[in-house]
Amino acid sequence: MVVREGEVAARARNFLDCRLVTRVDHGRDVDNEEQHAIVELCAGPAEPWSRLWPKLRHFY
């Protein structure tokens, strides 16, 4: 998942483990919201997906 800096704490509330994998670098000299976005790998949802998904599906 691609995550912006301010969303990292919110992910920590919803998953037991999240770690930084990389940052987006599209290789162009164009500054946009995707450039340098955080890509995290999260595991261990803190609650069942049936309750978690409605909170996350419009989070981005």
N, C-alpha and C positions, 0 to 999 in steps of 0.2 A: 504494500500500500504506500502511496505517496502522501507525506504528511508535512505540513508547514510547521515552523518553529512553535507557534502558539498552541498547536494541537497535541504536542508530545505529552503533556501532563494529562490531557483527557484520555489518551490511549492507555496510559498507566493505570487509570481507574477502571478501565474496561477489560484489561488483559493482565494475566499474572506475570508475563515476561514480554518485553518489547526491547529490541536492540537495533541500533543504527546499522544499516547494511551499506548504504552509499548515499551520495547526493546526486541529483540530476545535473548533468552537464551536456547540453545539446550541441556543444562545439561551435556555436555561432556567437557573434558579438551582438546579441539581441537580449536586452534585459526584459524578462517577463516573469510572471508569477511561478512558472514551472522551473526556471533556471535556479539551481542550487536547492531545490526542494528536497526534503529528507525522505529517504525510502527506508521504512522500518519493517522488520519481520516480527510479528507478534504471535504469541502462542498462549494457550491456556485462557480461554474466555472466562471472565470473572462470574458469569451467570450463563444460563442456557441461551443458546442462539435465538430461540423464540422470543426471548425478552430483550436480548442485546441488539439484534438486527434492526428493529424499528428505531432505535436510538441512533444507529450508525449509518443507515442507508442514505440519509441526506446530510451527513456530517461534512462532506467535502465541499 
